[in-house]
Amino acid sequence: MEPDSYTTQEVIEALQSVGIAEEIVEYLVPIAGYESRVDGVPFTRDALDKESPSWGIFQANLNSMAPGIYKAMKELGVVVPGVSAEQDKVLVTNTAQPGQKPLLKFTTKQKEFVANWFAQQADLNDNALVFKYMLEQKLKDKKTDDFRIAMNELYVLTIEKFNDPENTDAQQLKAKIESEMSMTPPSTTTTIPSTTTTTVVDNGDDVVETTDPTKRTQREMEFRNRYNPKSKFVEQVRSGTFEKSYNQMVDLVEAQINAQRAMNGMGPVKRQVAEQNVYMSGSDSFREAIDVLRGVSDNKQDSKEGKSLVERGNEFFSELPVGPITKKIRDKLGSDSNDS
């Protein structure tokens, strides 16, 4: 039997399972907890705001969110009564031609059916899928790629309360949920929609394991989020492509540096030094660091601060904003250099 409410961890996992990006999850979960609170209990499965009316953990508005709700229900195999082929196309695409605008709304009977589905059947994962398509609808409605703009439209009152430091009720619940989120193990898989990571096929004596090529590694998503968060290019290539390209970049830098050092009668550098310089690519610090690694400027001092170029390069690297994985790499590099 489906529980009446869910934990913060369960909500996070449900959102991840339908492909919601980590930064959206972090922004959304406290809001959803506040929105779906019933008698003080957040993430209540059948939460209802009668004024809207809005249902469920992510408070799907039956009046304004019909396209998003319908698209999720259709994907789940739930048949909404009275939907013609014309209305189906309008709702799924969230696009109405002249004269079709009324088809973007549920009829009274359709709303009754959908409300009953939320009240009696929709589980946590169903609610998460509804949110996914609600967000998609609102992004299109607002003609934006910025999820915060869309979220402000979906949850304007709650966001206002969260931004009001004098609203102690909202601040306390937000702090409680954020504290629970901080104890959640970080995701190591993907933020792109997909239902299966690995499939094992048993062909008698042979067991074949296949990996879903649409899955993204954590590092791939960190690269996308850091350098071009609005780009969808990372979603259109096979998993591992960026990891492979990154490693090739390090290989190239390492080979070039060591070839030049060999010409100057110097020994090779460790791979992590080459990797460190990839992060400085395109900057003056990178070019200076290359000179150091070639042996051209090992003893050159900064005339203003009395710091070597190695020190300046290390400082540049240490000040770069990074995600959790890169931070681990950086910390490891620091401990290795202290040991040597």
PLY file of the C-alpha trace (Angstrom):
ply
format ascii 1.0
element vertex 340
property float x
property float y
property float z
element edge 339
property int vertex1
property int vertex2
end_header
0.00 0.00 0.00
1.31 3.43 -0.95
2.32 5.53 2.09
0.56 8.77 2.96
3.80 10.77 2.90
7.45 10.40 1.90
10.90 11.24 3.21
13.16 13.86 1.71
15.47 11.13 0.41
12.60 9.32 -1.31
11.48 12.52 -3.04
15.02 13.23 -4.25
15.35 9.71 -5.66
11.99 9.95 -7.42
12.96 13.20 -9.11
16.32 11.76 -10.14
14.57 8.70 -11.57
12.67 10.84 -14.09
15.75 12.83 -15.08
15.43 16.06 -13.11
18.80 17.84 -12.97
20.55 18.03 -9.60
20.44 21.83 -9.37
16.67 21.76 -9.98
16.22 19.03 -7.37
18.10 21.10 -4.80
15.97 24.13 -5.56
12.66 22.27 -5.74
12.62 19.85 -2.83
12.23 22.38 0.02
9.52 24.18 -1.99
7.68 20.91 -2.62
7.90 20.03 1.06
6.24 23.29 2.00
3.66 23.11 -0.80
2.58 19.55 0.06
2.49 19.94 3.82
-0.66 18.59 5.48
-1.07 18.92 9.26
2.61 19.75 9.50
3.74 16.71 7.47
5.64 17.56 4.24
5.53 15.51 1.04
1.98 14.29 1.61
0.91 12.16 -1.34
-2.64 13.44 -1.77
-2.10 17.05 -0.64
-4.84 19.31 -1.98
-5.10 23.07 -2.28
-8.83 23.47 -2.82
-8.54 27.09 -3.93
-6.45 26.33 -7.01
-7.28 23.39 -7.20
-3.80 21.84 -7.00
-2.98 18.23 -6.20
-0.09 16.10 -5.07
3.45 16.55 -3.83
4.27 19.13 -6.49
0.84 20.77 -6.41
-0.26 20.29 -10.01
-2.88 22.91 -10.83
-5.77 21.24 -12.67
-6.82 24.54 -14.26
-3.50 25.74 -15.65
-1.26 22.67 -15.89
-3.43 20.39 -18.05
-0.77 19.85 -20.78
1.91 18.79 -18.28
-0.44 16.63 -16.23
-1.94 14.97 -19.30
1.44 14.23 -20.88
2.56 12.45 -17.68
-0.68 10.49 -17.36
-0.52 9.42 -20.99
3.06 8.22 -20.54
1.91 6.26 -17.49
-0.85 4.62 -19.51
-3.72 6.42 -17.77
-6.56 7.17 -20.21
-8.29 10.47 -19.46
-11.92 10.21 -20.62
-13.33 12.39 -23.35
-10.00 13.37 -24.92
-10.35 13.55 -28.69
-7.47 13.05 -31.10
-7.41 16.81 -31.63
-7.23 17.58 -27.91
-4.63 14.88 -27.39
-2.33 16.57 -29.91
-2.92 20.01 -28.41
-2.21 18.82 -24.86
0.84 16.70 -25.69
2.47 19.47 -27.73
1.16 22.31 -25.55
0.40 24.12 -28.77
-3.00 25.43 -29.83
-3.84 26.63 -33.31
-6.44 29.39 -33.79
-9.72 28.18 -32.32
-8.05 25.37 -30.31
-7.19 27.28 -27.14
-10.05 25.72 -25.10
-8.49 22.31 -25.77
-5.51 23.29 -23.58
-7.83 22.99 -20.58
-9.46 19.97 -18.99
-13.24 19.81 -19.10
-15.11 19.60 -15.79
-15.46 15.82 -16.10
-11.81 15.45 -17.05
-10.75 17.47 -14.01
-12.87 15.24 -11.79
-11.16 12.16 -13.22
-7.66 13.66 -12.82
-8.41 14.79 -9.25
-9.52 11.27 -8.36
-6.35 9.85 -9.91
-4.19 12.11 -7.74
-6.26 11.27 -4.65
-6.45 7.51 -5.13
-3.71 6.25 -7.44
-0.78 8.60 -8.15
2.31 7.46 -6.26
5.56 9.33 -5.65
7.14 8.46 -9.00
3.92 9.42 -10.81
4.00 12.79 -9.06
7.64 13.26 -10.05
6.81 12.59 -13.70
3.96 15.10 -13.49
6.40 17.72 -12.20
8.82 16.97 -15.02
6.19 17.83 -17.62
4.79 20.74 -15.60
8.25 22.29 -15.70
8.54 21.54 -19.41
5.18 23.24 -19.99
6.06 26.31 -17.96
9.46 26.72 -19.63
7.69 26.74 -22.98
4.93 29.06 -21.77
7.49 31.57 -20.50
9.81 31.11 -23.51
12.84 30.57 -21.27
15.54 28.03 -20.48
15.89 29.33 -16.92
14.19 26.89 -14.57
14.07 29.51 -11.81
11.79 31.72 -13.90
9.47 28.78 -14.52
9.57 27.72 -10.87
8.70 31.23 -9.74
5.58 31.00 -11.86
4.68 27.61 -10.44
5.38 28.37 -6.78
5.40 32.14 -6.46
3.85 32.36 -2.97
6.10 29.74 -1.40
9.23 31.27 -2.94
8.19 34.66 -1.56
7.83 33.10 1.89
11.23 31.42 1.61
12.74 34.78 0.68
11.17 36.47 3.71
13.53 36.02 6.70
10.74 37.07 9.06
8.51 34.17 7.99
9.72 31.81 10.71
7.37 28.98 9.73
8.69 28.84 6.17
12.31 29.34 7.26
12.15 26.53 9.81
10.72 24.00 7.37
13.15 25.07 4.65
16.10 24.69 7.03
14.87 21.28 8.20
14.52 19.91 4.66
17.84 21.40 3.52
19.50 19.77 6.52
18.03 16.41 5.49
19.19 17.00 1.93
22.75 17.64 3.11
22.82 14.14 4.55
21.72 12.62 1.23
24.47 10.66 -0.58
25.42 12.49 -3.81
24.14 11.09 -7.07
26.80 9.30 -9.12
24.75 8.64 -12.22
22.77 10.90 -14.52
20.53 13.92 -14.67
19.17 13.10 -18.10
15.86 11.21 -18.48
16.26 7.47 -18.83
14.60 4.52 -17.15
17.46 2.02 -17.21
21.18 2.36 -16.62
22.27 -1.20 -17.31
20.44 -4.15 -18.84
21.56 -7.74 -18.29
20.47 -10.14 -21.01
20.73 -13.87 -20.24
21.21 -15.88 -23.43
21.62 -19.33 -21.92
25.34 -19.70 -21.24
26.17 -16.10 -22.10
25.25 -13.07 -19.99
25.53 -9.83 -21.92
25.58 -6.51 -20.09
24.63 -3.43 -22.09
24.86 0.17 -20.91
22.32 2.82 -21.81
24.21 5.27 -24.07
21.98 8.16 -23.02
23.20 8.06 -19.42
25.52 10.87 -18.35
28.37 10.58 -15.91
28.62 13.06 -13.05
31.73 14.63 -14.60
29.98 15.13 -17.95
27.15 17.00 -16.26
29.61 19.08 -14.22
31.33 20.14 -17.45
27.97 21.06 -19.01
26.74 22.91 -15.94
29.99 24.85 -15.51
30.67 25.95 -19.06
27.29 26.09 -20.79
24.35 25.19 -18.53
21.78 26.05 -21.19
23.29 23.76 -23.81
21.56 20.48 -24.63
24.50 19.22 -26.68
25.72 16.98 -23.85
22.41 15.13 -24.02
22.82 14.34 -27.70
26.07 12.37 -27.66
26.98 8.97 -26.31
27.87 8.62 -22.67
31.62 8.72 -22.11
32.36 11.04 -25.03
33.32 13.98 -22.84
35.25 11.81 -20.41
37.23 10.43 -23.34
37.82 13.92 -24.78
38.95 15.22 -21.41
41.43 12.37 -20.99
42.72 12.94 -24.51
43.27 16.60 -23.66
45.31 15.65 -20.62
47.26 13.12 -22.70
48.07 15.83 -25.25
49.22 18.35 -22.66
51.29 15.68 -20.89
52.96 14.55 -24.12
53.78 18.09 -25.26
55.17 19.12 -21.89
57.33 16.03 -21.48
58.67 16.29 -25.05
59.75 19.87 -24.40
61.21 18.98 -21.01
63.20 16.15 -22.60
64.69 18.64 -25.08
65.88 20.69 -22.09
67.38 17.65 -20.41
64.67 17.44 -17.77
62.69 14.48 -16.51
58.97 13.91 -17.19
56.22 15.40 -15.02
53.53 13.42 -13.29
50.20 13.08 -15.05
48.36 15.05 -12.37
50.49 18.10 -13.18
49.32 17.92 -16.78
45.75 17.44 -15.58
46.05 20.49 -13.34
47.10 22.62 -16.29
44.11 21.54 -18.36
41.93 23.40 -15.87
43.92 26.57 -16.55
43.59 26.25 -20.32
43.15 29.49 -22.20
44.44 31.76 -19.43
47.70 33.59 -18.87
48.30 31.30 -15.91
48.15 28.30 -18.23
50.78 29.73 -20.57
53.00 30.62 -17.62
52.57 27.16 -16.17
53.56 25.61 -19.49
56.80 27.62 -19.39
57.48 26.33 -15.91
56.87 22.74 -16.94
59.13 23.16 -19.97
61.91 24.28 -17.63
62.10 27.74 -19.16
61.08 29.70 -16.07
61.55 27.43 -13.07
63.30 30.12 -11.06
61.52 33.19 -12.37
59.94 35.25 -9.59
56.92 37.54 -9.65
58.44 40.98 -9.25
55.45 42.35 -7.35
54.71 39.55 -4.91
57.89 37.51 -4.87
56.06 34.36 -5.88
57.25 31.81 -8.41
55.16 30.98 -11.42
54.55 27.54 -9.95
53.07 29.15 -6.86
50.99 31.53 -8.95
49.70 28.65 -11.06
48.82 26.67 -7.97
46.99 29.65 -6.50
45.02 30.12 -9.72
44.00 26.47 -9.67
43.04 26.51 -5.98
40.73 29.48 -6.45
38.70 27.98 -9.29
35.08 27.17 -8.38
34.58 23.42 -8.66
32.04 20.70 -8.04
32.44 17.91 -5.46
34.31 15.52 -7.75
36.84 18.08 -8.92
37.32 19.15 -5.29
38.28 15.58 -4.43
40.82 15.60 -7.28
42.18 18.93 -6.09
42.45 17.73 -2.47
44.23 14.58 -3.64
46.70 16.64 -5.68
47.40 18.78 -2.63
48.06 15.79 -0.39
50.32 14.17 -3.03
52.42 17.31 -3.36
52.79 17.56 0.42
53.99 13.97 0.58
56.61 14.44 -2.12
0 1
1 2
2 3
3 4
4 5
5 6
6 7
7 8
8 9
9 10
10 11
11 12
12 13
13 14
14 15
15 16
16 17
17 18
18 19
19 20
20 21
21 22
22 23
23 24
24 25
25 26
26 27
27 28
28 29
29 30
30 31
31 32
32 33
33 34
34 35
35 36
36 37
37 38
38 39
39 40
40 41
41 42
42 43
43 44
44 45
45 46
46 47
47 48
48 49
49 50
50 51
51 52
52 53
53 54
54 55
55 56
56 57
57 58
58 59
59 60
60 61
61 62
62 63
63 64
64 65
65 66
66 67
67 68
68 69
69 70
70 71
71 72
72 73
73 74
74 75
75 76
76 77
77 78
78 79
79 80
80 81
81 82
82 83
83 84
84 85
85 86
86 87
87 88
88 89
89 90
90 91
91 92
92 93
93 94
94 95
95 96
96 97
97 98
98 99
99 100
100 101
101 102
102 103
103 104
104 105
105 106
106 107
107 108
108 109
109 110
110 111
111 112
112 113
113 114
114 115
115 116
116 117
117 118
118 119
119 120
120 121
121 122
122 123
123 124
124 125
125 126
126 127
127 128
128 129
129 130
130 131
131 132
132 133
133 134
134 135
135 136
136 137
137 138
138 139
139 140
140 141
141 142
142 143
143 144
144 145
145 146
146 147
147 148
148 149
149 150
150 151
151 152
152 153
153 154
154 155
155 156
156 157
157 158
158 159
159 160
160 161
161 162
162 163
163 164
164 165
165 166
166 167
167 168
168 169
169 170
170 171
171 172
172 173
173 174
174 175
175 176
176 177
177 178
178 179
179 180
180 181
181 182
182 183
183 184
184 185
185 186
186 187
187 188
188 189
189 190
190 191
191 192
192 193
193 194
194 195
195 196
196 197
197 198
198 199
199 200
200 201
201 202
202 203
203 204
204 205
205 206
206 207
207 208
208 209
209 210
210 211
211 212
212 213
213 214
214 215
215 216
216 217
217 218
218 219
219 220
220 221
221 222
222 223
223 224
224 225
225 226
226 227
227 228
228 229
229 230
230 231
231 232
232 233
233 234
234 235
235 236
236 237
237 238
238 239
239 240
240 241
241 242
242 243
243 244
244 245
245 246
246 247
247 248
248 249
249 250
250 251
251 252
252 253
253 254
254 255
255 256
256 257
257 258
258 259
259 260
260 261
261 262
262 263
263 264
264 265
265 266
266 267
267 268
268 269
269 270
270 271
271 272
272 273
273 274
274 275
275 276
276 277
277 278
278 279
279 280
280 281
281 282
282 283
283 284
284 285
285 286
286 287
287 288
288 289
289 290
290 291
291 292
292 293
293 294
294 295
295 296
296 297
297 298
298 299
299 300
300 301
301 302
302 303
303 304
304 305
305 306
306 307
307 308
308 309
309 310
310 311
311 312
312 313
313 314
314 315
315 316
316 317
317 318
318 319
319 320
320 321
321 322
322 323
323 324
324 325
325 326
326 327
327 328
328 329
329 330
330 331
331 332
332 333
333 334
334 335
335 336
336 337
337 338
338 339
